[in-house]
Amino acid sequence: MDFFVKVKHLTSFKPTIMISTLQKSLLLFSATTLLGSCAAHKDLSKTASLDTDYCFPTSTEIDAHIIPNTFNTDSLLQYDTQLSARYSRKEILLANATGIIPELKKALTFAADTTGASESKLMLMQFKIQQKITLIHNAMENTAAELYCEQERTRRIATMLINSNQKRANKLTVASLIAGAATGLAPALIEKKGPQNAVLLTGGVVTGLVSLALVRSSAKTIDFTYQRNFLSDIWYAPKKPTALPQFIYLLLTTKDFSIQTGQYSTQQNIKARWSLAELGPDVNDKVHTIMFGNGGNFNTDNLNLRIALLNQLEAALKLLDTDVSSALTHMNNFRLEPKIN
């Protein structure tokens, strides 16, 4: 008889022990999960900052050798009859933007010598022009390569952020399931209403907090900056470029080099597409600031947007490179008939 009394007495203490254990476990697991996810985000920001500006070229020597001959193109087109007798308006503007007008004028002078005495000089000048054309092509390829590098760098940061968010979401999902399971078991294990309600209340609060953290986990951001931003030159169209080489910027902002010649420049067309499709009318000031400034706090959507804009600019530059190289090579052939208006 004493044995059954002792067993009954011992059983009466189980609910209290179970209440304490469940409450402590729920709170401890919740705090550990939430703090762990915050720490992971902090570490991710540190990792991203280490990658800042690795796409920035160590040398811009090539760009320094390609300088437009003049910014007064109206005067050039109107008064330089030596060029206008041979080349079209677009060709003259192209030669000016790429800085080869002095070489072209010398070559034209040598080509006009019908005695043949200047043949060797003409060939030497053509060789120099071809070297300049190669230099121009290399400069445009270098800029395109930097644009591609920026895309890959941004894509890498976006992948890191997505993976971090997914890991955090997985942890919070597990925490929510455990909290829900513990709360659901409480009525079956605890008979007294007071302790039972305490566990249910604690479990409900914990589940709510974890669920809230789970919803917010997809909105996590990362600090991402860059030393120079090609997108800024396209969006703001400053008088002098801040990132693009001067001659490339001149080609992009001159209407004659656009597919829609005489209507809008390539820069204007690109900006119009961005405004209509990628950005839209409802984009906020923060997106403008981080996208066309020096960076800032990005979420995954903004990182993917940056990748898309960089990709479009790279594509436009590659098309322009093909057009420029072909046109300059054609202009360097002095055995062709003069232009026909």
C-alpha positions in Angstrom: 0.0 0.0 0.0 2.8 2.4 0.8 4.4 1.6 -2.6 1.3 2.8 -4.5 1.1 5.9 -2.4 4.8 6.7 -3.2 4.2 6.2 -6.9 1.1 8.4 -6.9 3.0 11.1 -5.0 5.9 11.0 -7.5 3.5 11.2 -10.5 1.9 14.4 -9.1 5.2 16.2 -9.6 5.6 15.3 -13.3 3.5 18.1 -14.8 5.5 20.8 -13.0 8.8 19.3 -14.1 7.4 19.0 -17.7 6.1 22.5 -17.7 9.5 23.9 -16.7 11.4 21.8 -19.3 9.0 22.7 -22.2 9.1 26.4 -21.4 12.8 26.5 -21.1 13.4 24.4 -24.2 11.1 26.5 -26.3 12.5 29.9 -25.2 16.1 28.6 -25.5 15.7 27.1 -28.9 13.9 30.2 -30.2 16.5 32.6 -28.9 19.4 30.5 -30.2 17.8 30.2 -33.7 17.0 33.9 -34.0 20.4 35.0 -32.7 22.2 32.5 -35.0 20.4 33.8 -38.1 21.3 37.4 -37.2 25.0 36.4 -36.8 25.0 34.7 -40.1 23.7 37.8 -41.8 26.4 39.9 -40.1 29.1 37.5 -41.3 27.7 37.6 -44.8 28.1 41.4 -44.9 31.7 41.0 -43.9 32.4 38.5 -46.7 30.8 40.7 -49.3 32.9 43.7 -48.3 36.0 41.8 -49.1 35.0 41.6 -52.7 34.7 45.3 -53.3 36.1 46.6 -56.5 38.0 43.6 -57.7 36.7 44.3 -61.2 38.3 47.7 -61.2 41.2 47.7 -63.8 44.7 48.2 -62.5 45.6 50.2 -65.5 43.7 52.6 -67.8 46.7 53.3 -70.1 44.9 52.3 -73.3 42.0 54.7 -72.6 44.5 57.6 -72.2 45.7 57.1 -75.8 42.3 57.5 -77.3 41.1 61.1 -77.0 38.6 62.8 -79.2 40.2 65.4 -81.4 37.6 68.1 -80.8 34.3 68.7 -79.1 33.3 71.4 -81.6 32.0 68.9 -84.2 29.8 71.4 -86.0 32.8 73.4 -87.0 34.6 70.2 -88.1 31.8 69.1 -90.3 31.3 72.5 -91.8 34.8 73.7 -92.6 37.0 70.6 -93.0 36.6 70.0 -96.8 39.4 67.5 -97.0 37.5 65.1 -94.8 34.0 65.9 -96.1 35.1 65.3 -99.7 35.9 61.7 -98.8 33.9 60.7 -95.7 30.3 60.8 -94.6 29.1 62.8 -91.6 29.0 59.6 -89.4 32.5 58.6 -90.5 33.9 62.0 -89.7 32.2 62.0 -86.2 33.6 58.5 -85.7 37.1 59.5 -86.6 36.9 62.5 -84.3 35.5 60.5 -81.3 38.3 57.9 -81.7 41.0 60.6 -82.2 42.3 59.4 -85.6 41.6 62.6 -87.7 45.3 63.7 -87.8 46.3 60.3 -89.2 43.5 60.3 -91.7 44.3 63.7 -93.0 47.9 62.8 -93.5 46.9 59.6 -95.3 44.5 61.6 -97.5 47.4 63.9 -98.5 49.7 61.1 -99.3 46.9 59.3 -101.3 46.4 62.5 -103.4 50.0 62.3 -104.6 49.6 60.9 -108.1 53.3 60.6 -108.7 53.7 57.6 -106.4 56.4 59.3 -104.4 54.3 59.2 -101.3 53.3 55.5 -101.6 55.6 54.3 -98.8 54.4 57.1 -96.5 50.8 56.2 -97.2 51.5 52.6 -96.3 53.2 53.6 -93.1 50.3 55.9 -92.2 47.8 53.1 -92.9 49.7 50.9 -90.6 49.6 53.5 -87.9 45.9 53.9 -88.4 45.4 50.2 -88.2 47.3 50.1 -84.9 45.0 52.8 -83.6 42.0 50.8 -84.7 43.3 47.8 -82.8 43.9 49.9 -79.7 40.3 51.3 -80.0 38.9 47.7 -80.2 41.0 46.6 -77.2 39.7 49.5 -75.2 36.1 48.7 -76.0 36.7 45.0 -75.2 38.3 45.9 -71.9 35.3 48.0 -70.9 33.0 45.1 -71.9 35.1 42.7 -69.9 34.7 45.0 -66.8 31.0 45.1 -67.3 30.9 41.3 -67.5 33.1 41.1 -64.4 30.7 43.4 -62.5 27.8 41.1 -63.5 29.5 38.0 -62.2 30.5 39.8 -59.0 26.9 41.0 -58.4 25.6 37.5 -59.3 28.0 35.9 -56.8 26.8 38.3 -54.0 23.2 37.6 -54.9 23.8 33.8 -54.7 25.5 34.3 -51.3 22.5 36.3 -50.0 19.9 33.8 -51.4 21.8 30.8 -49.8 22.0 32.7 -46.5 18.3 33.5 -46.5 17.5 29.9 -47.4 19.6 28.5 -44.5 18.0 30.9 -42.1 14.5 30.0 -43.4 15.2 26.3 -42.9 16.4 26.9 -39.3 13.3 29.0 -38.5 11.0 26.4 -40.2 12.5 23.6 -38.0 12.1 25.9 -34.9 8.5 26.6 -35.8 7.7 22.9 -36.2 9.3 22.0 -32.9 7.5 24.8 -31.0 4.2 23.7 -32.6 4.8 20.1 -31.8 5.7 20.9 -28.1 2.6 23.1 -27.8 0.4 20.4 -29.3 1.6 17.8 -26.9 1.1 19.9 -23.8 -2.7 19.2 -23.3 -2.0 15.5 -23.5 0.8 15.5 -20.9 -0.4 18.1 -18.5 -3.7 17.7 -16.7 -4.0 21.0 -14.7 -5.4 23.9 -16.7 -3.1 26.6 -15.2 0.2 24.9 -16.2 -1.4 23.7 -19.5 -2.4 27.3 -20.4 1.1 28.5 -19.5 2.7 26.1 -21.9 0.1 26.8 -24.6 0.7 30.6 -24.2 4.4 30.2 -24.3 4.3 27.9 -27.3 2.0 30.3 -29.1 4.3 33.3 -28.5 7.3 31.4 -29.6 5.6 30.1 -32.7 4.4 33.6 -33.6 7.9 35.1 -33.1 9.5 32.4 -35.2 6.9 32.7 -37.9 7.4 36.5 -38.0 11.2 36.0 -38.3 10.5 33.5 -41.1 8.5 36.0 -43.1 11.1 38.7 -42.6 14.0 36.3 -43.6 13.3 36.7 -47.3 13.7 40.5 -47.0 17.3 40.3 -45.7 19.8 42.7 -47.4 23.5 43.1 -47.8 25.9 46.1 -48.1 27.3 46.2 -51.6 29.4 49.0 -53.0 31.6 49.8 -56.0 34.2 52.4 -56.8 32.8 53.4 -60.1 29.5 52.8 -61.7 29.0 52.5 -65.5 25.2 52.6 -65.0 25.5 56.1 -63.6 26.8 57.6 -66.9 23.9 56.1 -68.8 21.2 57.2 -66.4 22.4 60.7 -65.6 24.3 61.5 -68.8 26.8 64.0 -67.3 28.8 66.3 -69.5 31.9 64.3 -68.7 31.7 60.6 -67.9 32.6 59.3 -64.4 33.3 55.7 -65.4 33.2 55.1 -69.1 36.2 56.0 -71.3 35.7 59.4 -72.9 35.5 58.2 -76.5 33.1 55.4 -75.7 30.8 57.8 -73.9 30.9 60.1 -76.9 29.9 57.3 -79.2 27.1 56.3 -76.9 25.7 59.8 -76.5 25.9 60.8 -80.2 22.7 60.2 -82.1 24.6 59.3 -85.4 26.0 56.1 -83.9 22.6 54.8 -82.7 20.5 52.2 -84.6 17.8 54.8 -84.8 20.0 57.4 -86.4 18.9 61.0 -86.0 16.3 60.3 -83.4 17.9 59.2 -80.1 21.4 58.3 -79.0 22.2 54.8 -77.7 22.4 56.2 -74.2 18.9 57.7 -74.5 17.5 54.4 -75.9 19.0 52.4 -73.1 17.7 54.7 -70.4 14.3 54.7 -72.0 14.2 50.9 -71.9 15.3 50.8 -68.3 12.6 53.4 -67.3 9.9 51.5 -69.1 10.7 47.8 -68.4 13.3 47.2 -65.7 12.6 50.1 -63.3 9.0 51.0 -64.1 7.1 54.1 -63.0 6.8 53.1 -59.3 10.5 52.6 -58.5 11.5 54.5 -55.3 14.4 56.9 -54.7 16.3 54.3 -52.7 16.6 52.0 -55.8 17.8 54.9 -57.9 20.4 55.8 -55.3 21.9 52.3 -54.9 21.6 51.5 -58.6 23.1 54.6 -60.1 25.3 55.8 -57.2 28.1 54.0 -55.3 25.9 51.1 -54.0 24.3 50.6 -50.7 22.0 48.1 -49.0 20.8 45.6 -51.6 18.2 42.8 -51.5 18.1 40.0 -54.0 15.7 41.7 -56.3 17.9 44.8 -56.5 21.0 42.7 -57.1 19.3 40.9 -60.0 18.2 44.2 -61.4 21.8 45.5 -61.4 22.8 42.3 -63.3 20.2 42.9 -65.9 21.2 46.6 -66.5 24.9 45.7 -66.7 24.1 43.0 -69.2 22.2 45.3 -71.4 24.9 47.9 -71.4 27.5 45.2 -72.2 25.5 44.0 -75.2 25.1 47.6 -76.5 28.8 48.1 -76.2 29.7 44.9 -78.1 27.4 45.9 -80.9 28.9 49.3 -81.0 32.4 47.8 -81.0 31.6 45.7 -84.1 30.2 48.7 -85.9 33.2 50.9 -85.0 35.8 48.4 -86.0 34.2 47.7 -89.4 33.7 51.4 -90.2 37.2 52.4 -89.2 38.7 49.6 -91.3 36.7 50.7 -94.3 37.9 54.3 -93.8 41.5 53.1 -93.8 41.2 51.8 -97.4 42.4 54.7 -99.6 42.0 52.9 -102.8 38.2 53.1 -102.7 36.3 55.6 -104.7 35.4 58.9 -102.9 32.1 58.9 -101.1 28.8 59.4 -103.0 26.4 61.7 -101.3 
